[in-house]
Amino acid sequence: MSSPENTLQPSPKTGWRFKCGIGLFIVAFALWFLIPVAAAIDVPGSRIAALTGTIFIANKVLLLTCVAVMGKEGFQQLKAIVFGHAKRLAPAQKVGPVRHAIGLVMFFIPILTSVLEPYLDELWPGLRPDMWQLQVLGDIMLIASFFVLGGDFWSKLRGLFVRTV
């Protein structure tokens, strides 16, 4: 015979409330994909703007509903899952000299090319190919350089702007 004390309570991870909350969480962010779909099917700009505003508000309402459905324990579990995966993506604190040099090259090349681009066009028109793919590649390289440089890079960069360091 089981008493109320020794019956197993479903954990927030396996309960129906947690699963419904996960569904609402996914729907809240999946709604944003309606905007490029609307643009692809030639919806007028005013309607896309209205859709964007509606999705912005619906996103907030759905996230609040997600928290209400899951409860505090379920939402804490969801945060642990999401941020647990994000911690693995964090850059290493200390990096070796070769990795640091590669990261600095990856960091400065996109910045220098974007700064020198207007002057190069003025001095030598037509030399630089006008391809948006190269500009996106430079942006990706700049973002990737943060991961290559490691977490210690941020404290060094911050140190440049602190007078007492």
PyMOL commands that place a pseudoatom at each C-alpha (Angstrom):
pseudoatom trace, name=CA, resn=MET, resi=1, chain=A, elem=C, hetatm=0, pos=[0.000, 0.000, 0.000]
pseudoatom trace, name=CA, resn=SER, resi=2, chain=A, elem=C, hetatm=0, pos=[1.401, 3.375, -0.879]
pseudoatom trace, name=CA, resn=SER, resi=3, chain=A, elem=C, hetatm=0, pos=[1.115, 6.466, 1.189]
pseudoatom trace, name=CA, resn=PRO, resi=4, chain=A, elem=C, hetatm=0, pos=[1.159, 10.026, -0.177]
pseudoatom trace, name=CA, resn=GLU, resi=5, chain=A, elem=C, hetatm=0, pos=[4.679, 10.438, 1.177]
pseudoatom trace, name=CA, resn=ASN, resi=6, chain=A, elem=C, hetatm=0, pos=[6.318, 7.675, -0.852]
pseudoatom trace, name=CA, resn=THR, resi=7, chain=A, elem=C, hetatm=0, pos=[4.532, 8.093, -4.182]
pseudoatom trace, name=CA, resn=LEU, resi=8, chain=A, elem=C, hetatm=0, pos=[6.782, 9.337, -6.921]
pseudoatom trace, name=CA, resn=GLN, resi=9, chain=A, elem=C, hetatm=0, pos=[6.029, 12.812, -8.115]
pseudoatom trace, name=CA, resn=PRO, resi=10, chain=A, elem=C, hetatm=0, pos=[6.914, 13.432, -11.759]
pseudoatom trace, name=CA, resn=SER, resi=11, chain=A, elem=C, hetatm=0, pos=[9.871, 15.737, -12.072]
pseudoatom trace, name=CA, resn=PRO, resi=12, chain=A, elem=C, hetatm=0, pos=[9.366, 18.984, -13.952]
pseudoatom trace, name=CA, resn=LYS, resi=13, chain=A, elem=C, hetatm=0, pos=[11.432, 17.530, -16.783]
pseudoatom trace, name=CA, resn=THR, resi=14, chain=A, elem=C, hetatm=0, pos=[9.026, 14.661, -17.464]
pseudoatom trace, name=CA, resn=GLY, resi=15, chain=A, elem=C, hetatm=0, pos=[5.691, 16.238, -16.586]
pseudoatom trace, name=CA, resn=TRP, resi=16, chain=A, elem=C, hetatm=0, pos=[3.120, 17.378, -19.119]
pseudoatom trace, name=CA, resn=ARG, resi=17, chain=A, elem=C, hetatm=0, pos=[3.461, 20.973, -17.930]
pseudoatom trace, name=CA, resn=PHE, resi=18, chain=A, elem=C, hetatm=0, pos=[7.156, 20.966, -18.773]
pseudoatom trace, name=CA, resn=LYS, resi=19, chain=A, elem=C, hetatm=0, pos=[6.460, 19.527, -22.229]
pseudoatom trace, name=CA, resn=CYS, resi=20, chain=A, elem=C, hetatm=0, pos=[3.753, 22.117, -22.919]
pseudoatom trace, name=CA, resn=GLY, resi=21, chain=A, elem=C, hetatm=0, pos=[6.110, 24.847, -21.738]
pseudoatom trace, name=CA, resn=ILE, resi=22, chain=A, elem=C, hetatm=0, pos=[8.815, 23.598, -24.102]
pseudoatom trace, name=CA, resn=GLY, resi=23, chain=A, elem=C, hetatm=0, pos=[6.267, 23.663, -26.927]
pseudoatom trace, name=CA, resn=LEU, resi=24, chain=A, elem=C, hetatm=0, pos=[5.304, 27.251, -26.114]
pseudoatom trace, name=CA, resn=PHE, resi=25, chain=A, elem=C, hetatm=0, pos=[8.981, 28.200, -25.878]
pseudoatom trace, name=CA, resn=ILE, resi=26, chain=A, elem=C, hetatm=0, pos=[9.660, 26.771, -29.340]
pseudoatom trace, name=CA, resn=VAL, resi=27, chain=A, elem=C, hetatm=0, pos=[6.555, 28.393, -30.854]
pseudoatom trace, name=CA, resn=ALA, resi=28, chain=A, elem=C, hetatm=0, pos=[7.516, 31.766, -29.353]
pseudoatom trace, name=CA, resn=PHE, resi=29, chain=A, elem=C, hetatm=0, pos=[10.781, 31.776, -31.278]
pseudoatom trace, name=CA, resn=ALA, resi=30, chain=A, elem=C, hetatm=0, pos=[9.514, 29.928, -34.360]
pseudoatom trace, name=CA, resn=LEU, resi=31, chain=A, elem=C, hetatm=0, pos=[7.039, 32.746, -35.022]
pseudoatom trace, name=CA, resn=TRP, resi=32, chain=A, elem=C, hetatm=0, pos=[9.941, 34.939, -36.153]
pseudoatom trace, name=CA, resn=PHE, resi=33, chain=A, elem=C, hetatm=0, pos=[10.360, 32.720, -39.229]
pseudoatom trace, name=CA, resn=LEU, resi=34, chain=A, elem=C, hetatm=0, pos=[7.020, 34.015, -40.520]
pseudoatom trace, name=CA, resn=ILE, resi=35, chain=A, elem=C, hetatm=0, pos=[8.613, 37.364, -41.399]
pseudoatom trace, name=CA, resn=PRO, resi=36, chain=A, elem=C, hetatm=0, pos=[11.009, 36.088, -44.104]
pseudoatom trace, name=CA, resn=VAL, resi=37, chain=A, elem=C, hetatm=0, pos=[8.266, 33.789, -45.383]
pseudoatom trace, name=CA, resn=ALA, resi=38, chain=A, elem=C, hetatm=0, pos=[5.937, 36.779, -45.708]
pseudoatom trace, name=CA, resn=ALA, resi=39, chain=A, elem=C, hetatm=0, pos=[8.656, 38.721, -47.523]
pseudoatom trace, name=CA, resn=ALA, resi=40, chain=A, elem=C, hetatm=0, pos=[9.280, 35.787, -49.866]
pseudoatom trace, name=CA, resn=ILE, resi=41, chain=A, elem=C, hetatm=0, pos=[5.635, 35.634, -50.914]
pseudoatom trace, name=CA, resn=ASP, resi=42, chain=A, elem=C, hetatm=0, pos=[5.558, 39.386, -51.655]
pseudoatom trace, name=CA, resn=VAL, resi=43, chain=A, elem=C, hetatm=0, pos=[3.385, 40.562, -48.788]
pseudoatom trace, name=CA, resn=PRO, resi=44, chain=A, elem=C, hetatm=0, pos=[3.244, 44.393, -48.751]
pseudoatom trace, name=CA, resn=GLY, resi=45, chain=A, elem=C, hetatm=0, pos=[5.702, 46.172, -46.462]
pseudoatom trace, name=CA, resn=SER, resi=46, chain=A, elem=C, hetatm=0, pos=[2.988, 47.636, -44.254]
pseudoatom trace, name=CA, resn=ARG, resi=47, chain=A, elem=C, hetatm=0, pos=[1.630, 44.181, -43.512]
pseudoatom trace, name=CA, resn=ILE, resi=48, chain=A, elem=C, hetatm=0, pos=[5.110, 42.838, -42.790]
pseudoatom trace, name=CA, resn=ALA, resi=49, chain=A, elem=C, hetatm=0, pos=[5.608, 45.713, -40.345]
pseudoatom trace, name=CA, resn=ALA, resi=50, chain=A, elem=C, hetatm=0, pos=[2.291, 44.889, -38.676]
pseudoatom trace, name=CA, resn=LEU, resi=51, chain=A, elem=C, hetatm=0, pos=[3.237, 41.209, -38.595]
pseudoatom trace, name=CA, resn=THR, resi=52, chain=A, elem=C, hetatm=0, pos=[6.575, 42.073, -36.981]
pseudoatom trace, name=CA, resn=GLY, resi=53, chain=A, elem=C, hetatm=0, pos=[4.882, 44.115, -34.253]
pseudoatom trace, name=CA, resn=THR, resi=54, chain=A, elem=C, hetatm=0, pos=[2.321, 41.396, -33.641]
pseudoatom trace, name=CA, resn=ILE, resi=55, chain=A, elem=C, hetatm=0, pos=[5.000, 38.725, -33.416]
pseudoatom trace, name=CA, resn=PHE, resi=56, chain=A, elem=C, hetatm=0, pos=[7.044, 40.889, -31.045]
pseudoatom trace, name=CA, resn=ILE, resi=57, chain=A, elem=C, hetatm=0, pos=[4.111, 41.155, -28.639]
pseudoatom trace, name=CA, resn=ALA, resi=58, chain=A, elem=C, hetatm=0, pos=[3.033, 37.530, -29.134]
pseudoatom trace, name=CA, resn=ASN, resi=59, chain=A, elem=C, hetatm=0, pos=[6.579, 36.407, -28.375]
pseudoatom trace, name=CA, resn=LYS, resi=60, chain=A, elem=C, hetatm=0, pos=[6.526, 38.140, -25.000]
pseudoatom trace, name=CA, resn=VAL, resi=61, chain=A, elem=C, hetatm=0, pos=[3.059, 36.820, -24.168]
pseudoatom trace, name=CA, resn=LEU, resi=62, chain=A, elem=C, hetatm=0, pos=[4.043, 33.275, -25.145]
pseudoatom trace, name=CA, resn=LEU, resi=63, chain=A, elem=C, hetatm=0, pos=[7.214, 33.414, -23.055]
pseudoatom trace, name=CA, resn=LEU, resi=64, chain=A, elem=C, hetatm=0, pos=[5.240, 34.607, -20.022]
pseudoatom trace, name=CA, resn=THR, resi=65, chain=A, elem=C, hetatm=0, pos=[2.702, 31.848, -20.645]
pseudoatom trace, name=CA, resn=CYS, resi=66, chain=A, elem=C, hetatm=0, pos=[5.574, 29.374, -20.932]
pseudoatom trace, name=CA, resn=VAL, resi=67, chain=A, elem=C, hetatm=0, pos=[6.840, 30.393, -17.490]
pseudoatom trace, name=CA, resn=ALA, resi=68, chain=A, elem=C, hetatm=0, pos=[3.319, 30.226, -16.043]
pseudoatom trace, name=CA, resn=VAL, resi=69, chain=A, elem=C, hetatm=0, pos=[2.671, 26.754, -17.463]
pseudoatom trace, name=CA, resn=MET, resi=70, chain=A, elem=C, hetatm=0, pos=[6.038, 25.306, -16.478]
pseudoatom trace, name=CA, resn=GLY, resi=71, chain=A, elem=C, hetatm=0, pos=[6.146, 26.799, -13.029]
pseudoatom trace, name=CA, resn=LYS, resi=72, chain=A, elem=C, hetatm=0, pos=[9.280, 27.938, -11.260]
pseudoatom trace, name=CA, resn=GLU, resi=73, chain=A, elem=C, hetatm=0, pos=[10.877, 24.488, -11.101]
pseudoatom trace, name=CA, resn=GLY, resi=74, chain=A, elem=C, hetatm=0, pos=[10.221, 23.762, -14.768]
pseudoatom trace, name=CA, resn=PHE, resi=75, chain=A, elem=C, hetatm=0, pos=[11.549, 27.119, -15.883]
pseudoatom trace, name=CA, resn=GLN, resi=76, chain=A, elem=C, hetatm=0, pos=[14.682, 26.630, -13.779]
pseudoatom trace, name=CA, resn=GLN, resi=77, chain=A, elem=C, hetatm=0, pos=[15.130, 23.253, -15.484]
pseudoatom trace, name=CA, resn=LEU, resi=78, chain=A, elem=C, hetatm=0, pos=[14.723, 24.874, -18.929]
pseudoatom trace, name=CA, resn=LYS, resi=79, chain=A, elem=C, hetatm=0, pos=[17.276, 27.556, -18.058]
pseudoatom trace, name=CA, resn=ALA, resi=80, chain=A, elem=C, hetatm=0, pos=[19.703, 24.885, -16.881]
pseudoatom trace, name=CA, resn=ILE, resi=81, chain=A, elem=C, hetatm=0, pos=[19.298, 23.014, -20.166]
pseudoatom trace, name=CA, resn=VAL, resi=82, chain=A, elem=C, hetatm=0, pos=[19.677, 26.090, -22.387]
pseudoatom trace, name=CA, resn=PHE, resi=83, chain=A, elem=C, hetatm=0, pos=[22.532, 27.706, -20.485]
pseudoatom trace, name=CA, resn=GLY, resi=84, chain=A, elem=C, hetatm=0, pos=[24.213, 24.346, -19.937]
pseudoatom trace, name=CA, resn=HIS, resi=85, chain=A, elem=C, hetatm=0, pos=[24.671, 24.082, -23.695]
pseudoatom trace, name=CA, resn=ALA, resi=86, chain=A, elem=C, hetatm=0, pos=[25.761, 27.715, -23.924]
pseudoatom trace, name=CA, resn=LYS, resi=87, chain=A, elem=C, hetatm=0, pos=[28.557, 27.169, -21.391]
pseudoatom trace, name=CA, resn=ARG, resi=88, chain=A, elem=C, hetatm=0, pos=[30.166, 24.637, -23.728]
pseudoatom trace, name=CA, resn=LEU, resi=89, chain=A, elem=C, hetatm=0, pos=[30.385, 27.345, -26.410]
pseudoatom trace, name=CA, resn=ALA, resi=90, chain=A, elem=C, hetatm=0, pos=[32.246, 29.754, -24.140]
pseudoatom trace, name=CA, resn=PRO, resi=91, chain=A, elem=C, hetatm=0, pos=[35.800, 30.435, -25.269]
pseudoatom trace, name=CA, resn=ALA, resi=92, chain=A, elem=C, hetatm=0, pos=[38.771, 29.029, -23.382]
pseudoatom trace, name=CA, resn=GLN, resi=93, chain=A, elem=C, hetatm=0, pos=[40.298, 31.360, -20.797]
pseudoatom trace, name=CA, resn=LYS, resi=94, chain=A, elem=C, hetatm=0, pos=[43.961, 30.916, -21.744]
pseudoatom trace, name=CA, resn=VAL, resi=95, chain=A, elem=C, hetatm=0, pos=[45.208, 30.343, -25.288]
pseudoatom trace, name=CA, resn=GLY, resi=96, chain=A, elem=C, hetatm=0, pos=[48.658, 29.584, -26.667]
pseudoatom trace, name=CA, resn=PRO, resi=97, chain=A, elem=C, hetatm=0, pos=[50.802, 32.101, -28.572]
pseudoatom trace, name=CA, resn=VAL, resi=98, chain=A, elem=C, hetatm=0, pos=[50.057, 30.635, -32.024]
pseudoatom trace, name=CA, resn=ARG, resi=99, chain=A, elem=C, hetatm=0, pos=[46.312, 30.627, -31.431]
pseudoatom trace, name=CA, resn=HIS, resi=100, chain=A, elem=C, hetatm=0, pos=[46.544, 34.173, -30.072]
pseudoatom trace, name=CA, resn=ALA, resi=101, chain=A, elem=C, hetatm=0, pos=[48.415, 35.361, -33.193]
pseudoatom trace, name=CA, resn=ILE, resi=102, chain=A, elem=C, hetatm=0, pos=[45.889, 33.685, -35.506]
pseudoatom trace, name=CA, resn=GLY, resi=103, chain=A, elem=C, hetatm=0, pos=[43.040, 35.240, -33.536]
pseudoatom trace, name=CA, resn=LEU, resi=104, chain=A, elem=C, hetatm=0, pos=[44.582, 38.714, -33.770]
pseudoatom trace, name=CA, resn=VAL, resi=105, chain=A, elem=C, hetatm=0, pos=[44.952, 38.369, -37.547]
pseudoatom trace, name=CA, resn=MET, resi=106, chain=A, elem=C, hetatm=0, pos=[41.332, 37.214, -37.777]
pseudoatom trace, name=CA, resn=PHE, resi=107, chain=A, elem=C, hetatm=0, pos=[40.293, 40.157, -35.597]
pseudoatom trace, name=CA, resn=PHE, resi=108, chain=A, elem=C, hetatm=0, pos=[42.181, 42.935, -37.379]
pseudoatom trace, name=CA, resn=ILE, resi=109, chain=A, elem=C, hetatm=0, pos=[41.822, 41.951, -41.066]
pseudoatom trace, name=CA, resn=PRO, resi=110, chain=A, elem=C, hetatm=0, pos=[38.040, 42.607, -41.243]
pseudoatom trace, name=CA, resn=ILE, resi=111, chain=A, elem=C, hetatm=0, pos=[38.401, 45.831, -39.261]
pseudoatom trace, name=CA, resn=LEU, resi=112, chain=A, elem=C, hetatm=0, pos=[41.268, 47.151, -41.401]
pseudoatom trace, name=CA, resn=THR, resi=113, chain=A, elem=C, hetatm=0, pos=[39.583, 46.239, -44.682]
pseudoatom trace, name=CA, resn=SER, resi=114, chain=A, elem=C, hetatm=0, pos=[36.361, 47.968, -43.678]
pseudoatom trace, name=CA, resn=VAL, resi=115, chain=A, elem=C, hetatm=0, pos=[38.259, 51.096, -42.567]
pseudoatom trace, name=CA, resn=LEU, resi=116, chain=A, elem=C, hetatm=0, pos=[40.478, 51.257, -45.659]
pseudoatom trace, name=CA, resn=GLU, resi=117, chain=A, elem=C, hetatm=0, pos=[37.741, 50.318, -48.159]
pseudoatom trace, name=CA, resn=PRO, resi=118, chain=A, elem=C, hetatm=0, pos=[36.542, 53.871, -48.964]
pseudoatom trace, name=CA, resn=TYR, resi=119, chain=A, elem=C, hetatm=0, pos=[40.096, 55.149, -49.406]
pseudoatom trace, name=CA, resn=LEU, resi=120, chain=A, elem=C, hetatm=0, pos=[41.038, 52.236, -51.657]
pseudoatom trace, name=CA, resn=ASP, resi=121, chain=A, elem=C, hetatm=0, pos=[37.998, 52.901, -53.842]
pseudoatom trace, name=CA, resn=GLU, resi=122, chain=A, elem=C, hetatm=0, pos=[39.001, 56.548, -54.119]
pseudoatom trace, name=CA, resn=LEU, resi=123, chain=A, elem=C, hetatm=0, pos=[42.644, 55.829, -54.974]
pseudoatom trace, name=CA, resn=TRP, resi=124, chain=A, elem=C, hetatm=0, pos=[42.089, 52.856, -57.267]
pseudoatom trace, name=CA, resn=PRO, resi=125, chain=A, elem=C, hetatm=0, pos=[38.475, 52.531, -58.503]
pseudoatom trace, name=CA, resn=GLY, resi=126, chain=A, elem=C, hetatm=0, pos=[37.458, 49.059, -59.551]
pseudoatom trace, name=CA, resn=LEU, resi=127, chain=A, elem=C, hetatm=0, pos=[40.241, 47.242, -57.668]
pseudoatom trace, name=CA, resn=ARG, resi=128, chain=A, elem=C, hetatm=0, pos=[38.030, 45.959, -54.887]
pseudoatom trace, name=CA, resn=PRO, resi=129, chain=A, elem=C, hetatm=0, pos=[35.299, 43.543, -55.996]
pseudoatom trace, name=CA, resn=ASP, resi=130, chain=A, elem=C, hetatm=0, pos=[31.889, 44.690, -54.792]
pseudoatom trace, name=CA, resn=MET, resi=131, chain=A, elem=C, hetatm=0, pos=[30.653, 41.348, -53.472]
pseudoatom trace, name=CA, resn=TRP, resi=132, chain=A, elem=C, hetatm=0, pos=[28.408, 41.122, -50.441]
pseudoatom trace, name=CA, resn=GLN, resi=133, chain=A, elem=C, hetatm=0, pos=[29.655, 37.567, -49.840]
pseudoatom trace, name=CA, resn=LEU, resi=134, chain=A, elem=C, hetatm=0, pos=[33.130, 38.899, -49.019]
pseudoatom trace, name=CA, resn=GLN, resi=135, chain=A, elem=C, hetatm=0, pos=[31.643, 41.388, -46.572]
pseudoatom trace, name=CA, resn=VAL, resi=136, chain=A, elem=C, hetatm=0, pos=[29.675, 38.619, -44.847]
pseudoatom trace, name=CA, resn=LEU, resi=137, chain=A, elem=C, hetatm=0, pos=[32.836, 36.507, -44.739]
pseudoatom trace, name=CA, resn=GLY, resi=138, chain=A, elem=C, hetatm=0, pos=[34.630, 39.381, -43.009]
pseudoatom trace, name=CA, resn=ASP, resi=139, chain=A, elem=C, hetatm=0, pos=[31.839, 39.662, -40.441]
pseudoatom trace, name=CA, resn=ILE, resi=140, chain=A, elem=C, hetatm=0, pos=[31.945, 35.922, -39.775]
pseudoatom trace, name=CA, resn=MET, resi=141, chain=A, elem=C, hetatm=0, pos=[35.738, 36.073, -39.439]
pseudoatom trace, name=CA, resn=LEU, resi=142, chain=A, elem=C, hetatm=0, pos=[35.454, 38.902, -36.903]
pseudoatom trace, name=CA, resn=ILE, resi=143, chain=A, elem=C, hetatm=0, pos=[32.929, 36.973, -34.807]
pseudoatom trace, name=CA, resn=ALA, resi=144, chain=A, elem=C, hetatm=0, pos=[34.973, 33.757, -35.039]
pseudoatom trace, name=CA, resn=SER, resi=145, chain=A, elem=C, hetatm=0, pos=[38.061, 35.638, -33.862]
pseudoatom trace, name=CA, resn=PHE, resi=146, chain=A, elem=C, hetatm=0, pos=[36.414, 36.201, -30.464]
pseudoatom trace, name=CA, resn=PHE, resi=147, chain=A, elem=C, hetatm=0, pos=[36.225, 32.433, -29.969]
pseudoatom trace, name=CA, resn=VAL, resi=148, chain=A, elem=C, hetatm=0, pos=[39.771, 31.880, -31.244]
pseudoatom trace, name=CA, resn=LEU, resi=149, chain=A, elem=C, hetatm=0, pos=[41.204, 34.599, -28.982]
pseudoatom trace, name=CA, resn=GLY, resi=150, chain=A, elem=C, hetatm=0, pos=[39.602, 33.108, -25.871]
pseudoatom trace, name=CA, resn=GLY, resi=151, chain=A, elem=C, hetatm=0, pos=[37.968, 34.595, -22.801]
pseudoatom trace, name=CA, resn=ASP, resi=152, chain=A, elem=C, hetatm=0, pos=[41.131, 36.301, -21.578]
pseudoatom trace, name=CA, resn=PHE, resi=153, chain=A, elem=C, hetatm=0, pos=[40.990, 38.570, -24.641]
pseudoatom trace, name=CA, resn=TRP, resi=154, chain=A, elem=C, hetatm=0, pos=[37.914, 40.322, -23.248]
pseudoatom trace, name=CA, resn=SER, resi=155, chain=A, elem=C, hetatm=0, pos=[39.692, 41.252, -20.034]
pseudoatom trace, name=CA, resn=LYS, resi=156, chain=A, elem=C, hetatm=0, pos=[42.683, 42.528, -22.031]
pseudoatom trace, name=CA, resn=LEU, resi=157, chain=A, elem=C, hetatm=0, pos=[40.394, 44.565, -24.274]
pseudoatom trace, name=CA, resn=ARG, resi=158, chain=A, elem=C, hetatm=0, pos=[38.568, 45.943, -21.242]
pseudoatom trace, name=CA, resn=GLY, resi=159, chain=A, elem=C, hetatm=0, pos=[41.935, 46.860, -19.720]
pseudoatom trace, name=CA, resn=LEU, resi=160, chain=A, elem=C, hetatm=0, pos=[42.546, 49.263, -22.602]
pseudoatom trace, name=CA, resn=PHE, resi=161, chain=A, elem=C, hetatm=0, pos=[39.650, 51.404, -21.414]
pseudoatom trace, name=CA, resn=VAL, resi=162, chain=A, elem=C, hetatm=0, pos=[40.287, 51.298, -17.664]
pseudoatom trace, name=CA, resn=ARG, resi=163, chain=A, elem=C, hetatm=0, pos=[42.659, 54.016, -16.518]
pseudoatom trace, name=CA, resn=THR, resi=164, chain=A, elem=C, hetatm=0, pos=[43.798, 52.343, -13.299]
pseudoatom trace, name=CA, resn=VAL, resi=165, chain=A, elem=C, hetatm=0, pos=[44.866, 48.998, -14.809]
for i in range(1, 165): cmd.bond("trace and resi %d" % i, "trace and resi %d" % (i + 1))
show_as sticks, trace
zoom trace
